[in-house]
Amino acid sequence: MSFFSNILSYPAFIFFQITWLIHSLRRPLLLVSALCILTNPHAAIRKLKLFQVSFLYLALCKDKKWKVPSTDPASFFPKELGGTAPSNSSSHEYREKTLILIRHGESTWNDTFNAGDRSKLLFVAFFVPNLLYAILMEVYYFVSGKDSDSWFFDSPLSAKGVGQGEGLRRFLKKERMRLGVGTRSNATTGEEKAVRLLLAAGEESNPTSQVVSSNLRRAISTAAIGLADRFAATSAKSDDDGILLIPSLQEISRNPDALTILPPEGKSRPTWCDDDIDGLSPGAFAELIDSRHHDGNKSLDSNGLVRLRQFCADVFDPSKIRKDVVIAAGHSLFYRSVFQVYLPRGTEHISKKKKLVNGGTVMVTLREASIDDGSGRRKEYMIDPNSLVVVYGGFGKHTKG
């Protein structure tokens, strides 16, 4: 038998061994599970409900059942604002905000089911052992009564994902030293402007930017880790800087990792990596999270396009976000969809085809048109195609930083 055949037979052998092991241990596992239900019924019932919700969304979720609208967003904006409309109509009103989009680091779900930057052969060879480890972790969370922890449901950052969040933090720290960012000053490039906004440099007592996040744990943790130096600086001078949860940022997927484990308006509990963030005091993570707008999971009859529109509306809603600069920690499919829907149709850009890399950060200008159509005012949105700046990471294999 050739070496290649041996490699291919290895996963099958491991799978057989795992099946035999689970079969042999089925009775002790059932006994332990029964004891857990009897000793901590609340945690056991909540964990069982998570599994029920997961299967319900896998079967019925319509999150990806939508298409990019054919209408060009540029048609709602005049040429001086990057659009194609002939002139500024007196019945139209325009606003704009700066968006800095950060993609979360790798999650435990990604680590188990996606090859990432591993070779496909290596991924296949270790898939079954990695899956077994993930299942055992899920069993551990169940039998130990950790109803707010899960490997699969609302998956947290993996060790690699934590490193990617720390990579963003190191980049910002290096840029601060290079630029001498210590006081408010005029930025000469888009990248310098983004770095100053991300760090709230020179405005620690009253930041002009608001950090928001999806309601999924990996995005929240990435914001806390990547922007830890900002929060360490602002916490001493301001009580108005934290991470505001915006449910419309929830990832576009039917998988369990895209479902939030946090109850509506519940207090966010730290994952394994959140209480040991260098520079933040113990317990600081929970105090950073503002869940006042978190109303639970996306609805089964919702879809990605509905939430894209809601996110744009949230950005311009002063009752939710008052600041003119929004720093958002979110997800790859959501952000790719943002570029596909809101960049002008005639704009060719890699962001429409490739995902933002883990920890990747980009800055854009989002514009809103309030249009009087006779029956009321409707809102339309567009990303200025000339405003897109890659700050860190990038799209696909085209990375920087």
N, C-alpha and C positions, 0 to 999 in steps of 0.2 A: 504494500500500500504506500502511495506516495506521501511526501510530507504535507502537501496541500490537502490530501484526503484526510490525513490525521487531524489537521486543524479543523476541517469541516465537521468531523465526527465528534470533536471535543464538546461542543454545546449539547449535542444529543446525549452524550454520556452524562454530563452534568445534570441535564434535565431529568434523566432517569433516576439519578441519585437523589435529586431534590424531591421528586414524586414519591420515591420510596420512603424518604425521611418524613415527609408530611403525613403519609399514610401510617407510618409507625407511631407518630406522635399525636395522631388525631384525638385519641381519647384524653390524654393529659391536657391538650390544648382546649378541648371542650370543657373539661372539668375546671380549669383555671378561668375560662371565660364565664362559666356559670357562677363561680365564686365572686368574680369581679362585679357581675350584675347584682348579686345579693348584697355585697359589702358597700358598693358605691353605685346605686341604681341611677342616680341623676346623670353621672358622667357616662355610664354605659348607654343609657337611653339617648343622650345627646350624640354620642359617637355613632350609634346605630342609625340615627336620623341623618347624619352626614352621609352615610353609605346610601341610604334611601334617596336622598336628594341627588347624589351623584348619578345613580342609575336613571332617575327621572329626567335629568338634564341630558344625559347621553341619548336617551330615547326620543325626547320631545323638543329639545332646545332648537330654536330657529335662528341662532346668532349669526350664522354665515349665509342665511338665505336672503341675500340682497345683492343688488348690482350697483356699480358706480353710475350715478345719474348722467344722462347724456347732455344735460344742460351745462354749458361752460360757465364756471363761476366768474370768469373774467367779464362776462357779458353784463354783469350787474355793477361794474365799477368803471369809472372814466379812465382814459388813458393816463392821466397824470397820477393815478393811484395804481398803475400797473395793469389795468383792465383793457377792455376793447370797446366799451361804450363810447359813443361819439362825444358826449359832453356831460357836465355835471348838472343833473336835473334838480330843479328847486324843490321837488317833492321828495328827494332822496336825502337821507342823512348818513354820514359816515363816521365811523370810529375805528381806532386801531389799538392793538396791544402787542407787546413783545412776548413771545413764547420761547422758553428754553425747555426743550424736551430731553429727558434722561430715560434711557431704557434700563430696566432692572438688571442685576447680575443673574448668572445662571442659577436656576432653582433645582431642588432635589428631583422634581419631575423631569426636567431637562437632562439631568445627570443620569437618570435611569433609562429614559426612552429615546434620547437624541444623541447622535454620535458627536455633535459639536465639532471641535477641532481634532478629535481622535480619528485614527484611520478606521475605515469601515471594518476591516478584518479584526482589529483589536476590539472594536465595539461589539461585533458579533460574538467573538470568543468569550468576552466577559459579561455578555448581556444577562445570561441566566444567573450567574452568581450575584450580579448587581441587583437583579430583580428579587432574588431571594432575600438579600440584605434589606431591601426596601420593604418587603412584606413583613419581615421580622421586626423592623422598626415600627411598622403600623400596628402589629400585634402588641409590641411593647407599650405603645401609647394607649392601646385599648385596655390591657390588663393592669396598667399602672394608674388608670383613671385620669390620664392627661387628655381631657376632652377638647382642649383648645390647641392641641398639637396634632399634626398629621404630616405624613410624608407625601401623600398624593393630593389630598384636598387642601386647596389654598397653599400649595407647597412653598416652604420657606427657601431662603438662599442655601445653596450648597456651599461647601468650603471654597470651591472655585469662585462661586458667585460673590462671596465675601471679599475674596481677593480682587475681583473686578471692581467692586465698590471702592475698595481701598486704592485701587489704581487711579480712579477718578480723583480721589482725595489727594493722592500724591501729585498728580498732574496740576491740580489747582494750587497746591502749596508751592510747587516748583515755579509756576507762572507768577505767583505772588512775589517770590523772591526775584525773578527775572525782571518783572515790571516795576518793582518797588511799590507794590500795591499796599499802602498803609493808610492813605488818606484819600478822600474823594478827589478825583482828577478827571480830566477829559481823556477818554480813550481815543486812540488813533486808528484802531482797527476793530472790526466786529468781534474778533476773538478776545481782544482786550476788554471790550465792553462786557462781553458775556462773563469773563472771569471775575470782573469787579462785581457784577450783579449776583453771580453765584455765591461769592464770598461776602456779599453785603459790605464790601470794603469802604471804609470811610463813612458809613451810614449805619453802624451797628446799633445805635440807639433808636433809629427809625428807618428800617429798610424800605426801599422803594419797590421791592419785589416780594411776592407771596409764594411760598413753597406749598405745592399741593401734591397729592398722590392718589393713585387708584386705591381701592379698598382691599387690595391683595397684599399679603405680608411681604412678599419678595420686593415689591416696589417701595413699600414703606421703609423696609430695612435698608435698601439701596440709597434712598434719600438721606436717611439718618447717618449712614456710614460715609457716603461720598461728600456730604455737606457738613460733616461733624465740626470742622474748624469754624464754619459760619455760625453754627448753633452754640459752640463754646464761646464765641465772641459776643453774640447778640444776647445770650442768656444773662450776661452780667450787666447789660445796659438796657434791655428791653424785655417786657413780658408779652410782646405782641408778635413774636416770631416762632413759628413751629411748623408742623406738617398738617395741613388741612386735607381731610379725606373727601374726595369728589367721586361718588359712585359711577358717574358717567364715564370715567376712565377705565372701568373694569374691562379686562381683556375680551377680545372677540374670539370665543371658542366655546365648545360644548364640553370640553374635558374637565374633570374634577379640579385640576389645578387652577382653573379660571373661576372658581366659585369661592366666595369669601367665607371664612370661618367666623368672622367678627359679627356678633349680633347687632341689630340696628341701634345706633347711638351708643354701642357698648364701648367699654374701656379696652383699648388695644393692649394685649399682653405681649411682652417681648418674646421673640423666638430665641433659639440657642445662641445667636450671635449678637443680640441687641443690648444686653446688659454689660458687655465688656468693650464698648467702643472707646478707644483711647481718646482722652480729652473730655469726655462727658462723664459727669458724676453718676454713681450708681442710682438707678431709679429715674434718671433724666429722660430715658427713652419714652416711657409711658406719659410723662408730662409734656412731651413734644407733640403728641398726637391729639388732634382736634377732630372728633367724630360727630360733631353736631349735625352735619348734613348727610351722614351715612344712614341710609334707610334700608339696608339689607342687600340681598342678591338681586341681580338683574332679573326681570320677569321672564317667564318661559316664552311669552308671545312677543318679546322684544327682539331686536336684531342690532347688528353692529352699526348700521346707518342711523338708526334712531339715537343711539348713544353718541355717535360722532356729532350729530346736530345738537344734542343736549350739552355736550362738553363745550362746544363753541358758545352756546347760550350762557352756560355757567361762567365762562371766562369773562363775559361782558355784563354779568349780573352783579350789580354793586352790593346786593344783599348777601352774596356769597364771597365774591372776590373784589375788594375795593382797589387794589393796586394795579398800576399800569403794566407791570412786568409779572408774568406768571411762570414759575419754574415747576414743571410737571414731571413727576416720576411715574412712568407707565410701561407699556408693553409693545412688543415688536409688531404684531399684526394690527393693533390699534393704530400705531403711528404710521405704518405703511399705508393703511387705509386713509388716514388723515391727508397724506400727500396725494394719494390717488384721487380723492374726492375734491380737495380744496386747492391744489395747484391748478393753474389754467390748463385746459386740455391740450393746448399747443406746446406746453412746456415739457421737454424731455429731460428727465432727471432720474438718477439712479435710485432715489428714495421711493419712486413709484414701483420699482421692481425688486429691490433688495431690502432686507431688514436692517434696521439700525443694530449694530453689534451690542452685546451685553456691556453695559456701562457707557455706551456711546451717548454723546450729548450734541445737540444741534440747536441753533437759534433761528427763529423766523419772526416775521411780522404777520399777524393775523388781522384781517380787516373785516369789519361788519358794515353791511349796507342795510339801512332801515328804509323800506320801500313802501310808499303809499299806493296801493293797487285799487283804491276806490272802496274796498270793503273793510279796510283796516291796514295796519302796517305789518308787513312780514319781514323777516330777517334772512339775509343771505351772507355767506362768508367766503373769503378767498385768502390764500396765502400769497403774499407778494413774492413772485418768482425771483426777484432780485435781492431778496432779503435773507436767503438761506445761507447760513454759516455753519460749517462743521467745526465744533469747538474741540471735541475729543472723541476718539474712536472713529466712527464713520459707518458706511453702509457696505455690507458684504465684506469683501477683502480689501476694500479701499479705505484704509484707516490712517489715523494720525494721532499724535500725542504720545 
